[in-house]
Amino acid sequence: MNTTGSLSRLDLNLLISLDALLTERSVSRAAHRLHLSQPSLSAALARLRTHFSDPLLVRRGNSHDLSPLALRLVDQVSATLEGARRIFEEQAEWDPATANREFSVYMSDYALCTIAPVVARIARSIAPSVRFRFLLHSPAIVDDASEQLRNVDGIVLPHGYLTDLPFLDLWQDDWMLIASADNPIVERGVELEDLGAAQWVYTFQTRTAFTSASRQLQYMGIEPHIAAVVESFHALPLFVKDTDRIGLVQRGLLSSLPAQDGIVALTPPFDVVPLANALWWHPVHRGDPAHRWLRDLFAQAAASLATDLARNRKHNQPTPD
């Protein structure tokens, strides 16, 4: 199908107006956002309504709601503009010292608290005008990663969730049990049977969203009693402290956990398979010199992180008391 003719008849600047209108749900606010006059945005809205044969913005009292069609367009318009922005940021040659570009990477709050600060710190000295947008992923994003990664630069995710996508191995980490300091298992030592009897706080628990350690428990025939599911590794200790519950977090996250006072980290009473973290990306980025630089940057950050973790393991740190 030849779309060149139909595209040539469209004013693609209307996409920018459409994005502002869908986001702000107000002609005046959209005009202010784009530094345009209100009549200009009103004219753009009229053209958009004619094109789609739809009102897009539906007045409700003193405000507007999005029409059903507009609701479907929100994510598509945002993704299309992001893709267009990335196209025009492409350069034949990449010089990080002078480049002005934003990289977007999905990750969990675990990666946000571990590798992301190291990436930003290294980049600051060699690419002062490069920006990063670290986005929290969700189970829905992971499940649809092959499409979601078209419009971002990558996702930091352990092995075991994605296939058929290029990746770069980063660093490995260990799983640790955490418990409240007054939990009896802390003083007497945690045994394997305790894991089946305890109340657990999980970070993810669906068919496709899980942690490798929790899946390993099931493979061992242990079905934990789950008292709460919190989709945040960093918040998990808040649901363990001053209770008889236990949870699993990565060793590398221990030093930055909230509510460290009153939380104790314990070595699990079974051989937990290490967490193998990786950076994954869509094949469309394979030949991009800027993306190659980003991958090298993550590799440097991962090497630094791995060194710190090895040092902490050697000295049995950090372990909150």
N, C-alpha and C positions, 0 to 999 in steps of 0.2 A: 504494500500500500504506500503510495507516494503522499507524504504529509507536507512536503516542502511548500506547495502552493497554499495550503490552508494556514500554515504557520506564517507565511509571508504576509498574509492579510491581517494577522493579529498584531496588536500593540503589546509586546511582551512586558512593557513597563506596567501594564495593568496588573501583572502578578504582584508587583510590589504594593500597589494600592490594595489589592485583594487581601494580601497577607495582613496589612495594617488594619483593614476593616474587620477581618475575621478575628483578629487578636483583640482589638480595642472595643469592638461592637458599638462603635460610635463614630459618626462622620467627623465631628469636631475633634475628638481625641486622635483619630487616625491622621487628620490633617496636621495637627500639632506635632505628632510623632514624625511625620515626613517633612515637616517644615514647608507645607503647602497651604494655600488658602482653602477655606472651607468650600467655596464654590467649585474649586478644582476637584476636590474629593467627591463632591456631590455629582459632578459630571462623570467622574470615573465610575462611581457606583451605578449611575444610570446606564452606562455602557455595559457594565458587567451584568446588570439585571437583564438587559436585552440579549446579551450573548447566551446566558444560561436559561433564559425564560423562567426566572425564579427571583423572588424578592431578596434573597440572601439575608438581609437584616429585616426582622419583623418587629414593629413597634409594640412594646408592652408598657403602657403608661408613659413614664418618663425615660424609659430605657429601651434597649433593643435585645431581642433574642435572635439566635442564629436559626435559619430555616433548616429542615432536615438535610437538604442538599449541602448547605454551608457547613454543617457539622461534619459531613463526610469529606469536605474539601480541606478542612483545617490542616490535617497532617500531611496531605498530598502537597498542598501549596508550600508549607514550611520545608518539606523535603526537597521539592523542586528548586526553591530559592537557594537552599544550602548547596545542592548539586551545581547550580549555576555559579554560585560564588566560588566553589572549589575549582571549577573549570577555568575561570578567569584568574585564579591564583597560580595556575600552573606556569612553570618557567622552564625554558630550554636548559638553563644551567642553574644550579642551586648553590648559593653561597650563604650559609647560616649567619655569617657575621653581618650581612646587610639585608637578609630576608625579613619580610613583614608578613607573617602568615600565622593562622590559628590552626592548631591541631586538636581534634576532638577524639577522645578515647573513652569508651565505656569501661567501667570497673565496679567492683564491690567496695563497700566502705573499708574492708580489710586492705585492699590494694591502694585505696585512697590514702590510708594512714601509713603505708609502708613504702611502696615504690614510687608513688606519685610525687611526694616531696623531694625525693632524690633526683628524679627526672627534671623537675623544675629547677632545682639548685644547679645541676650540671649545665642545663641549657642557658641559665642566666648569664654565665660567664662567657659563653661562646656564641650565643644567638640572642642578644639583648632585646630584639624586637619581635621575637617569636612568642606567641601566646598559646596557652593550653586551656582546653575546656574539658575537665574531667567529669564525666557524667556517670551517675549511678545506674547500673543496669538493673533489669528486672527479669523475672522468669519469662515474661512475654518476649522481651528483646532477645534473650538467649535462644528461645525456641524458634525464633524467626531470624536468626543471626545472618543467614546467607543474604537476606534482603536488607536487614537493618544496617549491615556493615557497608553497604554501597555508599552511604552518605556520611560516614565517619571514618576516621583513620584506623580504628582497631578496637579490640576489646581484650582486656586482661582477664583471663579465665583459666582455671586449672584444666588439665587434660581430663577427658571423660565425658564432656558435654557436647563438643563440636567435632565434626568430621568433614573431610573434603574441602578444607580451607587452609591456605598457607598459614604457617605459624612460626614463631621464634621461641624456643625454650628460654625461660628467664631464670627463676630461682626455685629452690625447693624449701619447704617448711614442714615443721612437725605439728601434729595436733596435740593439744594439752587439755586435760580436764580442769575445770574450775569449780570451786565450791566455796560456800561461806565458811569463814574461819571457825565458826562454832558447829559446823556439821560434824557428827561423830566420825565419819569416814576419814576426816583429816588427821585426827589423832591416832586412830588405830591402823590407818592405811587402807587404801581402796582395793577391794578384791573384785574379781570378775563377776561374782554373783551380785555384788552391789549394783552393778550396771543394769541388771534386769529388775531389781527391786526399787531403784531410785525414781524420783520424779525428775523429768528432764525439761530443759528449755532448749528448743531447737531454733536454728536460724532459718532453715528452709525445710519444707516437708510436703512435697508433692511428687507425682510420678516422674517429672522431669527436673524438678528443682530440689536438690538434696546436697549434702556434703559427703565426701568420699568416706569419712570416718563413720558417719551414721549408717551409710550403706554397708560398710564392713561389719558393723554390729549385727545387722540383719542377716548377713551371710553366715555369721557365727551362730545364728539361732537365737539371738537376743532381740526381743521386741520391747524397746524402751516405752515406759509410760510417759507420754508427752503432756506436760502441764500447760505449756505455752509455746507459741511459735512467733519469733521476732525476726523479721527480715533485715537484721542488722547485727553484724558481729560485734560492733563497738558497743551496742546497747545491751547485749546479752547479760553482762555481769550485774546490771541493775535489777534483773529479774531473778538472779541467783542469790544476791546478798541478803543476809538475815533470813534465809529460808533453808529447807532441806533439799533444794533442787541442785542439780548439777548441769553443766553444759560443756561444749567443746569449742575451743577457739585455737587459732594459730599461734604458735610460739612467738612469731614476729610481732604479734599485736599486743602482747602482754604489757609491754612498758607504756603503752598509750591508752590502756583501758580506763574508763571512768570507774569511780568507786573502788580503787585498788585497795584502800584500807578495808580490811574485813574480807578480802577475797584471797583465796589460796589456789595456786596452780599445782596440779598433780600430774605425774606421769601415768598415762593410762596403763591398766594391768593387762594389756595385750599388745602385740606388735602392730602398730598402726602404720598403714602404708603412707609414706610421705606425700605431701601435697606438691604436685609438679605444676607450677604456674607457667603460663605462656602468654605471649601476645599473638592474637589472631587478627587477620585482616582479609578483606575481599580481594580476589585476584586482580581487580581493576587497578589496584595500587602497585602492582608488582614492579612495573618499570619506572615509577615516579622517583626521581633522585631525591626529592624532599622526603618522601616516605622511607627511602633507604636510610637517610640520615636519622629519621625518627626511630627506626628499628635499631640502628647502632647506638642511639642514645639510650634506649631502653635496655640494651645489652650491657652498656656501661653501668647503668643504675642497678641492674640486677646483680652484676658482679660485686659492686660495692655492698649491696644489701646482703648477699651471700656471705661475704667476709665478716660482716657484723654479726650475722646469725651464728656462724661457726665459732666466733669468739665467745658469744654468749653461751653456746652449748658447752664449750670447753670449761667455762667458769660457772656453769650451771646457773646462768642468769638470762634475762630477768625473770624472777619469780616473785610476784607480789606476796607479801605476808599479811 
